[in-house]
Every structure is written in structure tokens, then in C-alpha cells.
């Protein structure tokens, strides 16, 4: 009976590999295997459910009444009310909702309320202030593919830039590795709460992201350091990396299958042993040998599986097309292009491929690949149906993304492109939420969404408007009356009272 | 003082006098009718008319009639200001920032020829390229004059003021001599801030000795000088208080050191950057030192100058310090100058002070006489805005330089035109 079973189970296994052991020689169950123990899941992600972002038992109940509410979901409520409870939006609407007992009630008369601003491109925490070599944690510029590196590991929660970003209405940011490398590593989605550790700053349940870069930067960094020296070799290197990752993924898959078979056999053998009356053990076989872990390929295999959102730094239209060709050939999807100053030239292609674009309102010309930037970029993209965002890539710019969106809106309107306030607001809220893969839980003001909310002194589209109250996940992270929270680094600063 | 010692000063004075003459303007007068006109800080006229003729503002006021034959611009609902002036700009010098062949006047700690950090003889007048792609884009942002300024090293060189009408001749040159303290200056002096100040003192001392007796220098009868002859020559207008010494300094110790040097050598200084200038507000006010700053630069970026105040412009202004707002050397970002001023207002600076900080104040700092206001007789650098010029949603609809209406076409407007509709495939 056992012989038959054995043949059926291990049709391809030569008899000599069957050794007489009760336990496998090598049996590593974590972290390669999932909880069922039979399929490769890669190194463990911090895979909290995204719904964790919607609950904070310690968050106060806050009701803002009488404000102009812009939802970034197509609605505007004049003299509206919004109620926040336990970290989520309980109610938003025109009518005066019943305010729960004990709620902190804020008079919103003359104020504007919007979703918290989300920046899809920041280096806070990995290029912290003050500028110092010791704070250079954003570019692992030792090789063009460092897919194993993670912004999370380099993130310094005491970076004084973080609280300043919060004071500009930012509640969420994607912290990315720099663009020295073709594949720089994983991004890190953070909420703007004061934090002691990276884990505390992490946006609960945000999906993993990876940063890639094409064009001038990797060439500049590696041109004299073994390459790539040219764009020719850059796109070859992308393909090579994903080609190797595909082989790695295939080996993992083969191992996973073999492991599953082995598990089944062990289980069946156990059952048979239990049924025997003589108490004799059945000869087992060694567990299949796992594929040695390679953290670079773990990231890239995750991309090929579609588990990791691909964020690509790319300026020129033709290079975006090159990158799309790489993705098509190697079998992955690009979530969004970053900077993308020439995106307007290929907006039909980007719309067709459903690739989002993160860009600036008016940056241009600082290098040749940025020469053709125009202020109408975002508006032209929106008109063509591309999900566009205004990002900062700057710890100064992140403090006034509302002004940047207003500039891009005004530029679009002057070109005859109708961009209403809701669309412009989406550039810095709902759309970056989509880019980060957290749009289910944040980015708009709708009941049930995360309490990421800004109360502005006036219209967010004015240069004179200040964020007065910034709430991330239901917690107040900036109060204009109290000023910017000093990081530990700044505690003995002359500005601190 | 021998007459020959005055010669360089005379040359500078004559050059400056010629530079003051506005370029010959189109014959047709221009009348901007029915606009809100900011004549100068504290003087705003509603529903007023501005008349320009032969390059000058010839009349401004309510109830003015446009002269016969004038090109009339309807100013209804519009706001009119003097053209904006960026007191420290990269326009015309820094074309494409990351392409060295396209960049002028940006020095490292040393230069290749002399291996020294003193570039006093550098003249932005010679480095400026009026065809720089940034010129029309800056003009589209309402800038009419930039002070193209060198940066880097310890002594960065001489700036020059240029009108952004495409002309190759400066409005004023030299406009100032620029010194860079902080990491750049210290880097030029073995990494020491203290040593960088010592070098600056020695340089000024040498320049004074050189200026007092050039003949001795020519006979080689002088002690060894820190800098070359042309550098020493370039320092003379500073010592004679004809041009200011613009000191790029962020930290309080550097700013205080600059004040001591200014007092000891009796030179006129201004502080550029000034991250911690708000901490020295009283002393800066007493010494009548202008501060050129970017009010959005609120990060503790420099370990030596990390106490940056978000409301520095307002604090300095309140303390009596004259504040100019500047991009501090940007080229592609020049058009954001008015947004910087708007942000200063959002952080407590009075609106008319913020406008002055990007018009009359930088014009006065560099001696750009006749510019920066719209008073009768002023050179007609004028911008008609669609609304509040410090707002991010408005635009410069008409830009007039020296009485001539400028084209607002640029590389960018042409790209928009080409790609407004995509080619069908």
C-alpha cells in the first residue's frame, strides 16, 4: 500500500532520495512559508489589514460645525458639519448632525475643511534636517539595484521636517528612497503623528511600494562606477533584474509545490503509522531544500506577483514609454510615474495604461530631462483622464501643497481646461491616496473613512490661508494656536518657549 | 589722495550714470485705465490710471485721461504694480542647473586657475546671457529686473542688475560684491568659519593698501597680497561704499562677524539668507543692514544655523530691519518670487511691506534709481496682474519694461501650444 502511495506522491523522485529519517534534515518554516506552511509568501510584510487605519480607541470625538466642507469626492457643503469619532469620520454633511456628548466642538464659521493632504513623494526621515552626512539615509548608492533596501529602516522619526509638513495640512506621505538607483528599494507610507519609532509612524495596513528611477540620475551616479552609463544600459538593467527575479520566483514556486507535496506525504504517512498495529515507523524522505532567500529578489518577485506598487521616477515622455515597455515585457504594472514633467505629451498612453502621474505645479529646467516641464501638465493629464497628483519631493514644498495645487489649477484654467476645486483638491488628497493604495480608507471626506482632516483659516486655494487644525487618524497633529511641535532635536532651540 | 587713485571710482560712477538712462522706448504712449495701482508702499490708488511715455511713468492718479494716440489697456478689475525685482537671482547665469556648460558664476571652494576661494574679479555682467531660457519664463512671472549674482567660494564676485527685456547691457554693474560665509566660506578656509572671517578681513585690508598706493604694488614694493590685482581692484567700490557687500550668512555667529567686519572697514553690507538673522534683529536694525531672505526657508537645514523662525520676515520688519524677499539665486524658480512674498504675508508681514520687499527695497539696495515704484518719473517697469499679485491663482497679464510691452511667449507657452491637442495617430 505504501509503495503505491509513494509512487503516486513522488512520481519523479528517484528511490535513492528516500532516506530513513523521521524528521527532515532541513525544515525551516518561517519566514518563508505562510501560515498554511505550503506556499512561499516572501519575507514577512507588516501586513496589518488596511481597516486598522480606521480605528483608534484613544482618538477624541471632534465635531466641526458651520464650515465650508470640500470632500474631494465631488461634494461641497456650505455651513456643513463633520463628526470624527474613534479615528474615523462618523458623519459629514450639510445638516446639523447630532453631536455626540462629550465631543470637542469646533466652530468652523468662515473656515474650510478638507481631507488631509497626502504627498506621494517625500524623503523626510531618510534625508532629515539638518543636512548632514549622518542623515544621508535615502540613497544606497553602492549599486544600481538595491531592491532590498527599505525607507522604513532608514526613517528617523525625530526629523524636524515632519512636524512642519503636518503644519501645512499633510497627514500622510510616501517616504521614498532617492533616485540614485534604478531600483532604490521599498517606500514607506507614514502618517504624520509624532512617533518614537518607524513602526509608530507607519500608516496601518498600507500596501508595500517600491521606488525605481530612470534617466539622468542613475547614469550620473554609476556612469563612472561600473554603469549603467547610458540609458541603453539602464533599460537593459531593469530587464536583467526582473529576468533574474522571475527565475528566483519560479524556483520559489517550484519549492513551494515540492514542499506542499512533501507536507501531504508526511500527513498521509502519519495517518498510516497511526493505523498500524505494529507501531513501526514509515520511512520518510528529506524535505525539499528551500531556495536561499535573496531580499533583492523578494522585492522584485513581489512586483511580478502584483503585491508591490511600483513608483517610477521618470521625467521624459519617451522614457515613460520605455519604462512601460519594460513593465509589459517583464509582466508587472506601474502604479505611477513621479515628476513626469513630460507626461502631458503621452497623456493618451498613460490614460490607456491607467498609470497615475505625480508632478509639480511649476518645477522645470533644473536639468535637461526637466527642460520641457509646463505648468499645465497636471491639468492636461486630468483632462485626459489620468489620475494626477501634485507631489512635493521637498520638505519646503510639502508645507504648501495646497498652494501648488491652486497654481496648477489656475494654469489649467488659463489654458481653457475646466478644473474645478474638487478636482484640484483631489490632486493632493484622493489621487495620491490611490497612488499609495490606501484610497479605500482615506483621501476623501466620507462617513466611514479615516479621520484625516484639515481645518483651514480660509480657502485652501489662497496663499494667505493657513492650516489651523490638522487631524491624522482622529488625533490632532497640528494646532496653529500651539505652533509646530519641536522634535527632540529642537528642544533647546531658541524658538522653543 | 592722488587723482589716479580716483580713476577706477570715476569709471564706476560714470558707468553707473549711463546705466541709469532707460533704453529708448517705443514712441507710442501707454495708458492703463481703471486699475488698482500700487504706486509705492503705502500708496495705493483705486480705479486709477497710469500713463507711460518714452520709457517713463509720466502720470499716475485717479481721473486721468489717456493721452491721444495712447495704447490703452483696460485695467478694470486688474492690479498694477512696479515690475518685480529679485535681489539675488540665477537668471541669465544658471541656465540648466545640472549642466555645467550652461552654468556661470557658481563657484566651488576653489577655482581651477588660482586654487583660491576669492573670485572678486568675476563679473556677472560678462557672465549674463540675455537669451537664457529662464529670462522669458521669469518675465512671465512678473519679474522685470534681476540682480544676477555669483555664489560660492568665499568671495563670489560682482553681481549685475539686468532688465529682463532681452538686453545684454546691464541696468547697473557692478551691482554689489558678494561674499559667501557658512559652509561655503568655511570650506574655502580649511573648514573653519573663524578663518573665513580672517581671510575676509585680510582681503579687505590688502585691498585698502592696494587702493592707497597702486604704484607701489606695480613696483612690487608691496607685501604679498592675499588676492590677485583684479580682485583687489574689484574691492575698491566696496571700500568706497559705492556698492554694498552682500554677505551670504545663515548662522548668528557669522552674521555678527559680518557686522563687525562692516564696522571695522566702514563698508556697507547686506545679509543674504539670514536663517538666524531674526536673532540679531536689533543689531541689524541699528546698523541699517538690509536682509535678503526666502520666507519659506523655515527648515533647520544647516547644523550651524538651525534656529530658523517661520515668521522671520515679520520679526525683522517689526524690529526695524529692511527686508528684501528673494529666491536667493534661483533661475528656473524665479517666477515664484511673488509666492514667497505672499507666504511672508501669511506669516505676519504687512502686505505692502511684502510688495516693497520684491520691488522698491531690492531696487534701493542696489541703487537701481528710478525702479521699484510707479511714481511719476519712474522708469516704466510695470506689471498688470489679473488680481492680487501675491496670490497663487493670479497671473501677469501685461509686462512692460522700460515702457515697452514685452512678449510673454516662452519655451513653455510654445510647448503648450504644440501639445494642447495631441497628434492623432
Interface residues (C-beta under 8 A of the other chain):
Chain A: X129 X130 X131 X132 X160 X161 X164 X216 X344 X345 X347 X348 X362 X363 X364 X365 X366 X367 X368 X371 X372 X373 X374 X375 X376 X380 X395 X396 X399 X400 X403 X406 X407 X409 X410 X414 X415 X461 X462 X463 X464 X465 X466 X484 X489 X490 X493 X494 X495
Chain B: X96 X97 X98 X99 X133 X134 X137 X279 X296 X297 X298 X299 X300 X301 X302 X303 X306 X307 X309 X310 X331 X332 X333 X335 X336 X339 X342 X343 X345 X346 X390 X391 X392 X393 X394 X395 X411 X412 X415 X416 X419 X420 X422
